[in-house]
Amino acid sequence: MGQTLLITGATGLVGKALVKKCLAHGDTVHYLTTRKSKIKSEANYKGFYWNPQKNTIDTACFDGVEVVINLAGSSIAQRWTKAAKASILSSRTNALELIHSSIETHKFPIQQIISASAIGIYPDSKTRYYEEEFQGTDASFLRTVVKSWEGRLKPFQSLGIKTTAVRIGIVLDAKEGALPKIMGPIKQYIGSALGTGEHWQSWIHIDDLVRLFRFVLESKLEGVYNAVAPNPVQQKDLVKSIAKIIKRPLFFPKVPEFALQMLLGEMSAIALESQRVCSKKIEDAGFQYQYHELDVALENLL
């Protein structure tokens, strides 16, 4: 017998794949959307309106729900203007605050909240190998966002709700997200590594990420878990692997860091920061990856 789940961010890249998986497992999915046009009402798939920026939510979304999976948050892949940065932060924190206040006010019997987080919490380093326990002090924008995001989970614990933060790396999907963006220039014969190309990129295949969320859900895991494949790669090797699989040459020189910084501004951090992140904790809990190696993941997707 399936359970009833409430999923936020259900129409995003990860959300769509996770909803599909949960429905296949026989679960009933309630989802929250800020767009009334996206509300559907089917036997096991029901949409409800919310607007975290205006503190508005249809609390009927919690009916029968045991677990909340929170994937809400505006994309970080946009130019970081003052307004965009405010939206990136508030879309994450307001969502969790609204869910918390609704549960607290109405005493909904939620057992667990599993929230997306990001490996952006780990500082830029070409030498460190980051585990979940890392405690760093770094005031950069991404780290401030992720710390605030995860910080909004703590109040749920005082309601007796289990909390889990899933720190997601670069999600590889054939149609959406990072991979098509990286692949575009390579397809056009103008692909090259970014910066020195030596910075580490911790990636995960979309199928493994969805299975990891299911594993956390079914195993009722609490705490913080990295959601990255066991073998991070350097950026130059990611580009080389894609080029090899789609049979394109790489003859352009590396794009200099200063050029990316001029083009993208502060947002260039997404392309240039190095995070080599460890997957040992989730594997020790019993999770098994299908895609350990980048080449196998790319072969499958491309």
For each residue, the residues with C-beta under 8 A, 3 or more apart:
1: 26
2: 22 25 26 27 28 44
3: 27 28 66 67
4: 27 28 29 30 63 64 65 66
5: 22 27 28 29 30 65 66 67 68 69 217
6: 30 31 32 61 62 65 67 68 69
7: 10 15 18 19 22 29 30 31 32 68 69 70 71
8: 15 31 32 50 68 69 70 71 72 95 99
9: 12 14 15 70 71 72 73 116
10: 7 15 16 18 19 29 31 32 33 71
11: 15 16 31 33 38
12: 9 15 16 71
13: 16 17 171 173 176 177 206
14: 9 17 18 71 116 168 171 206 209 210 213
15: 7 8 9 10 11 12 18 19 31 71
16: 10 11 12 13 19 20
17: 13 14 20 21 173 206 207 209 210
18: 7 10 14 15 21 22 69 71 210 213 214
19: 7 10 15 16 22 23 29 31 45
20: 16 17 23 24
21: 17 18 24 25 210 211 214
22: 2 5 7 18 19 25 27 29 214
23: 19 20 26 27 29 44 45
24: 20 21
25: 2 21 22 214
26: 1 2 23
27: 2 3 4 5 22 23 44
28: 2 3 4 5 44 45 46 64
29: 4 5 7 10 19 22 23 44 45 46
30: 4 5 6 7 46 47 48 61 62 63 65
31: 6 7 8 10 11 15 19 45 46 47 48 61
32: 6 7 8 10 47 48 49 50 57 61 72
33: 10 11 36 38 39 47 48 49 50
34: 49 50 51 52
35: 38 39
36: 33 39 49
37:
38: 11 33 35 47
39: 33 35 36 47 48 49
40: 45 46 47
41: 46 47
42: 45 46
43:
44: 2 23 27 28 29
45: 19 23 28 29 31 40 42
46: 28 29 30 31 40 41 42 61
47: 30 31 32 33 38 39 40 41
48: 30 31 32 33 39 57 58 60 61
49: 32 33 34 36 39 56 57 58
50: 8 32 33 34 56 57 58 61 98
51: 34 54 55 56 57
52: 34 55 56 57 72 90 91 94 95 97 98
53: 90 91 94
54: 51
55: 51 52 94 98
56: 49 50 51 52
57: 32 48 49 50 51 52 61 98 99 102
58: 48 49 50 61
59: 62 102 106 108
60: 48 63
61: 6 30 31 32 46 48 50 57 58 65
62: 6 30 59 65 102 103 106 108 110
63: 4 30 60
64: 4 28
65: 4 5 6 30 61 62 68 108 110
66: 3 4 5 109 110 111 112
67: 3 5 6 110 111 112 113 114 217
68: 5 6 7 8 65 99 110 112 113 114
69: 5 6 7 8 18 113 114 115 213 217
70: 7 8 9 95 96 99 113 114 115 116
71: 7 8 9 10 12 14 15 18 116
72: 8 9 32 52 91 92 95
73: 9 88 91 92 95 116 149
74: 78 84 87 88 91
75: 78 88
76: 88 118 120 142 145 267 270
77: 178 181 267 270
78: 74 75 84 88 267
79: 84 264 265 267
80: 84 85 88 141 265 266 267
81: 84 85
82: 85 86
83: 86 87
84: 74 78 79 80 81 87 88
85: 80 81 82 88 89 141
86: 82 83 89 90
87: 74 83 84 90 91
88: 73 74 75 76 78 80 84 85 91 92 145
89: 85 86 92 93 144 145 148
90: 52 53 86 87 93 94
91: 52 53 72 73 74 87 88 94 95
92: 72 73 88 89 95 96 145 148 149 152
93: 89 90 96 97 148 149 152
94: 52 53 55 90 91 97 98
95: 8 52 70 72 73 91 92 98 99
96: 70 92 93 99 100 115 149 152 153
97: 52 93 94 100 101 152
98: 50 52 55 57 94 95 101 102
99: 8 57 68 70 95 96 102 103 113
100: 96 97 103 104 152 155 156 159
101: 97 98 104 105
102: 57 59 62 98 99 105 106 108
103: 62 99 100 106 107 108 110 156 159 161
104: 100 101 107 159
105: 101 102
106: 59 62 102 103
107: 103 104
108: 59 62 65 102 103
109: 66
110: 62 65 66 67 68 103 113 159 161
111: 66 67 161 162
112: 66 67 68 161 162 163 164 217 220 222
113: 67 68 69 70 99 110 153 156 161 162 163 164
114: 67 68 69 70 164 166 213 216 217
115: 69 70 96 149 150 153 163 164 165 166
116: 9 14 70 71 73 165 166 168
117: 121 146 149 150 165 166 167 168 224
118: 76 121 142 145 146 149 167 168
119: 122 130 167 168 169 202 226 228 275 277
120: 76 142 143 145 146 273 275
121: 117 118 142 143 146 147 150 167
122: 119 125 128 130 134 136 143 275 277
123: 128 136 138 140 143
124: 140 199 269 272 273 274 275
125: 122 128 130 274 275 276
126: 198 199 200 274 276
127:
128: 122 123 125 134 276
129: 276 277 278
130: 119 122 125 134 226 275 276 277 278
131: 134 226 278 280 281
132: 167 223 224 225 226 281
133:
134: 122 128 130 131
135:
136: 122 123 143
137:
138: 123 143
139: 143 144
140: 123 124 143 144 269
141: 80 85 144 145 266 269
142: 76 118 120 121 145 146 269 270 273
143: 120 121 122 123 136 138 139 140 146 147
144: 89 139 140 141 147 148
145: 76 88 89 92 118 120 141 142 148 149
146: 117 118 120 121 142 143 149 150 167
147: 121 143 144 150 151
148: 89 92 93 144 145 151 152
149: 73 92 93 96 115 117 118 145 146 152
150: 115 117 121 146 147 153 165 224
151: 147 148 154
152: 92 93 96 97 100 148 149 155
153: 96 113 115 150 156 157 163 165
154: 151 157 158 163
155: 100 152 158 159
156: 100 103 113 153 159 161 163
157: 153 154 160 161 163
158: 154 155
159: 100 103 104 110 155 156
160: 157
161: 103 110 111 112 113 156 157
162: 111 112 113 220 222
163: 112 113 115 153 154 156 157 222
164: 112 113 114 115 216 221 222 223 224 225
165: 115 116 117 150 153 223 224 225
166: 114 115 116 117 212 213 216 225 227
167: 117 118 119 121 132 146 224 225 226 227 228 277
168: 14 116 117 118 119 171 204 209 227 228
169: 119 201 202 203 204 226 227 228 229 232 275 277
170: 177 178 201 202 203 204
171: 13 14 168 177 178 203 204 206 209
172: 177 178 179 203 204 205 206 297 298 301
173: 13 17 176 177 179 206 301
174: 179 180 301 302
175: 180
176: 13 173 180
177: 13 170 171 172 173 180 181 206
178: 77 170 171 172 181 182
179: 172 173 174 182 183 242 301
180: 174 175 176 177 183 184
181: 77 177 178 184
182: 178 179 185 186 191 238 239 242
183: 179 180 186 187 191 242 246 302
184: 180 181 187 188
185: 182 188 190 191 192
186: 182 183 189 190 191 239 242 243 246 248 250
187: 183 184 191 246 248
188: 184 185 191
189: 186 248 249
190: 185 186 252
191: 182 183 185 186 187 188 239 242 243 248 250 252
192: 185 239 250 252 253 254 255
193: 196 197 235 236 239 254 255
194: 197 235 239 254 255 260 271 272
195: 198 199 235 254 255 256 257 260 271 272
196: 193 199 254 257
197: 193 194 234 235 236 239 254
198: 126 195 234 235 236 274
199: 124 126 195 196 234 235 272 273 274
200: 126 232 233 234 235 274 275 276
201: 169 170 232 233 234 235 238 274 275
202: 119 169 170 226 228 229 232 275 276 277
203: 169 170 171 172 228 229 232 233 238 294 297
204: 168 169 170 171 172 208 209 212 227 228 229 291
205: 172 208 209 229 290 291 297 300 301
206: 13 14 17 171 172 173 177 209 210 301
207: 17 210 211 290 291
208: 204 205 211 212 229 289 290 291
209: 14 17 168 171 204 205 206 212 213 227
210: 14 17 18 21 206 207 213 214
211: 21 207 208 214 215 287 290
212: 166 204 208 209 215 216 225 227 282 287
213: 14 18 69 114 166 209 210 216 217
214: 18 21 22 25 210 211 217 218
215: 211 212 218 219 221 282 285 286 287
216: 114 164 166 212 213 219 221 225
217: 5 67 69 112 114 213 214 220
218: 214 215
219: 215 216 285 286
220: 112 162 217
221: 164 215 216 225 285
222: 112 162 163 164
223: 132 164 165
224: 117 132 150 164 165 167
225: 132 164 165 166 167 212 216 221 281 282 285
226: 119 130 131 132 167 169 202 277 278 279 281 282
227: 166 167 168 169 204 209 212 279 282
228: 119 167 168 169 202 203 204 232 277 278 279
229: 169 202 203 204 205 208 232 279 289 291 292 293 294 297
230: 279 283 289 292
231: 292 293 294
232: 169 200 201 202 203 228 229 275 276 277
233: 200 201 203 237 238 241 294
234: 197 198 199 200 201 237 238
235: 193 194 195 197 198 199 200 201 238 239
236: 193 197 198 239 240 254
237: 233 234 240 241 294
238: 182 201 203 233 234 235 241 242 294
239: 182 186 191 192 193 194 197 235 236 242 243 250
240: 236 237 243 244 250
241: 233 237 238 244 245 294 295 298
242: 179 182 183 186 191 238 239 245 246 298 302
243: 186 191 239 240 246 247 248 249 250
244: 240 241 247 295
245: 241 242 295 298 299 302
246: 183 186 187 242 243 302
247: 243 244
248: 186 187 189 191 243
249: 189 243
250: 186 191 192 239 240 243
251:
252: 190 191 192
253: 192
254: 192 193 194 195 196 197 236
255: 192 193 194 195 259 260
256: 195 259 260
257: 195 196 260 261 268 272
258: 261 262
259: 255 256 262 263
260: 194 195 255 256 257 263 264 268 271 272
261: 257 258 264 265 268 272
262: 258 259 265
263: 259 260 268
264: 79 260 261 267 268 270 271
265: 79 80 261 262 268
266: 80 141 269
267: 76 77 78 79 80 264 270
268: 257 260 261 263 264 265 271 272
269: 124 140 141 142 266 272 273
270: 76 77 142 264 267 273
271: 194 195 260 264 268
272: 124 194 195 199 257 260 261 268 269
273: 120 124 142 199 269 270
274: 124 125 126 198 199 200 201
275: 119 120 122 124 125 130 169 200 201 202 232
276: 125 126 128 129 130 200 202 232
277: 119 122 129 130 167 169 202 226 228 232
278: 129 130 131 226 228 281
279: 226 227 228 229 230 282 283 289
280: 131 283 284
281: 131 132 225 226 278 284 285
282: 212 215 225 226 227 279 285 287
283: 230 279 280 286 287 288 289
284: 280 281
285: 215 219 221 225 281 282
286: 215 219 283
287: 211 212 215 282 283
288: 283
289: 208 229 230 279 283 292
290: 205 207 208 211
291: 204 205 207 208 229 296 297 300
292: 229 230 231 289 296
293: 229 231 296 297
294: 203 229 231 233 237 238 241 297 298
295: 241 244 245 298 299
296: 291 292 293 299 300
297: 172 203 205 229 291 293 294 300 301
298: 172 241 242 245 294 295 301 302
299: 245 295 296 302
300: 205 291 296 297
301: 172 173 174 179 205 206 297 298
302: 174 183 242 245 246 298 299
